[in-house]
Amino acid sequence: MHVLFNLITLPFIGEVNLSSGLLALFFLCLLSVVGFEFVNGFHDTANAVATVIYTKALKPMVAVPWSGTFNFLGVFLGGVSVAMGVLKLVPLNEMMALPTAVGASMVLAVLVSSVVWNLGTWYMGIPCSSSHTLYGSLIGAGIGFTMFYKGSVNWDKAGEIGLSLVLSPLFGFGVAALLMLFLRHVVKAPILFHAPTGENDRPPILIRLLLITTCTLVSFFHGSNDGQKGVGLLMLIMIAFLPAKFAVDQRVSDDKILVSLTSVEQSLPRISASDDKGKEVLTDLSGAVTAAKATIASGLSRDDKHVFGYRKQLQAVVKDVKAVMAYPGVSIPDADKRTLSAVPGNLNKTVEFAPVWVIATISLSLGIGTMIGWKRIVMTIGEKIGKEHLNYAQGASAELVAASTIGISSSLGLPVSTTHVLSSGIAGAMVASNGTKNLNPTTLKAIGMAWLLTLPVSMILGLGLFLLFHLFI
């Protein structure tokens, strides 16, 4: 088993030295994260194709592969800022220093609880946020971890993510309603408010192009936002099972890191402090730079036993640079400000990274998942949120707002729920069209209950499963 597994993984991660039990768990976790992203594809991405299908802009056999392709591209080209937000929720550094079984317990708890809740809501045809599910599971498993070990859940990051997830659907509802009102009272083009009735009742070419464009943008930005969460999960697996290989990016040379450290060291003599606190932050920065350079000079920066300490040293430099730049009692020349401002980004690339094969794996899983099992959620979005058939203006308004919201959030490294943004956008567009009487209260109650229950239920599942796995693994 070891020989076969290493033959497969050698080009990507090198040789894996794990016991047979942990190797089996590693393989199970890899399959689980692919499964999670696959489910995410047909669960969340169905939102992107609902409007083009129900406005007859594209047939399902064209819309679904089209959306899947742009989800793939979104993950592949969207960067890793949202993915790193996943890792920042849990006490990652503390987990790296513990036996592999502890990390395995956390990863399995997160994956199993996320997949179970996602599949359950998909089976019932309820648009539910995979983002809420994932972050709830991470927080629950993180709480379980802190019951036994040092470290804590990053509650500041959790609050930032929670605020993003709560405000984004409210924003989607409000802006879609305003856009719909603008179309009704300013543009006043009757064709925009037509709801297709027959198989051959298709929108005019310009409206069709608009709907296809918004579907494409939602698909791409869904990949760049939700898809990154799968990248973060896969990196969590690699760090949990193979921390020495993934604590720092082995592709970044020590010489390149030394350039950043030396630039800070050369700037420090030109920086002055007006009070004791300012002198303290400068001293901390100087010490952090000296420690990191010493580790590199000793040749231990990539040694399995010292790589965790080296990772923390680089993180300390980033933290102290930011502290120096933010403290008002420190005077920094303009040239040195420019030098220091580039350092956090350069060093973070060494500890916040995802190899191409990780991104490609998640891209393919999400893209293929989009093409399978999409119909349940599409029917809810297209037929059950409102009592009337979706018209062109409603579909375009909801999609345009969803694409804009998700795109902006991705650029800021903030996660949002594609499901909730688009569902609320359709609801807002329908309210603007004909008031609340056009909404289907049964469907909205089901979506609302899922919205309220997902976070606490996934937290409880994540916590319970971590305690269970921690007991037996």
Steps between C-alpha positions, in 0.01 A plus 500: 500500500782739592685429176193553281399819683850645476516424127183708456591787733876524438477763220276721715604471865801272506522185709236457771619326817185418696387187681246281320214633716590865445557438130148360472366805686701730274348337192151521656547871571617565143190325366281691746624845397450410134150383597433824687595711200307269268188549716571874510495494120152364459370660821619861473583538134148403401411854604706641215315309228147531641429838342630422151306172497171646623519802274574267204827682430683165490391139499611293800730284287692817405462708819631238743831415322546872429465583869722207597775623270499850649491361854815309411664818368385698804677267741809477283542875446345640816801497734507355853400786733162343590666157533743640756204639694387140551834407655509809722186388684667206673809487726720383213846555651405313816355212296822463299702427811268218615474135388353453152194323642383824663502687171331203333220512756441869433506464123263202498258676737486806275460302178242249619277759670516728193415227250218356715320833539555601137366170368202511734390847393566418133281190523219715637554754222579781746755761387743491791834673543803273468697791645294505821535123520876501457573783742262361761675163476843664528399697808342193664805283436724787615310523829544126546873537437535768768338270758814284490783718368639851504376752248160645425259565219579829326185677618598827334516323165180311580324830574627651174379197304167492684434866426578443133266200481216684678522832314549365147145360454349820644710696252389266220132546585518878525714572194306256278176668606642846420631381163160351418327827594742686274416271209126538561481875548795635298579252222134392456573249223201258498703212358715497817200397709384217277494152654556224242207260462599239241801299399573729206418825681856630530623849596622746233868471418619796710309385809618147440862616484449698824361193680779276370761759606363527853482118528863482385609760754316332789657164402850647477475695826341202675809303408729780617318520836331171593753296305781649705342353812568156357860606436524603866355166612743300287790704637370432852524128423853529366612706803328259743660186355825635355578816700874498431437505124235771507595728792682722250498512122803299395498672160599837654877509542673620815684757291172662402385511862835646603445791261184600690660449842809698404289787366330528839833480680642781287195722559498468878790746574307773314181446700458690828258468791368786717400288802578175680221308327638601160849387603350169615333424166824585318697271732249218443535540123879503518499184712259319267712582194820390675344168607371419151834585338683285754281198418575543130873542566509181706343301215204393715226693322381191311594241762196295607563564871551875464266598216211573739714744696618659177137545388421678827806722461386618157149559633651701788688722252175566309313578821773732632538685167127574505524610865784742422317649202175537696647656816465880498805556721736368232646723228580321173654668192285469186750276320511262796120500522489368146760238588319383813157495334624239250643265763178345644376401156835351400544297818136390518547327165733262682247394765170567319510301178338223301683290239360492147394136534283590803325777307458274195348219710241731653431667165422167336286380793293818501468511121390135471268533801325790330403272214336235723209526741421865427129462431356496856640839596431653158130410535482669838671818376306517173155384605448513875637829636226690319147402399553616143752401234831685512513782243805634319549809715471304826753242386748757370467723811561213742794360303664841449481582871623151597797519262597847627467404867699178466767662280561789742505263798754273330730795430484589871563140608154474661276194459135543402219257431413479131177323598379769735612795288323371188189372682459830680567686175215313326273567798593871492432522126161334545403727788590803286284357218180424684548532875522215748188330366712361216724308742446139601498502883551122530823504301625814672436347841697189400791712373482722810504199734798356317674838528437513876575136575803434279760676714399358843427151363832479314684630808341228714574236235861618469550500877331162554687330218835639615441359849398166347796478260743624766390214720551225243771616257 
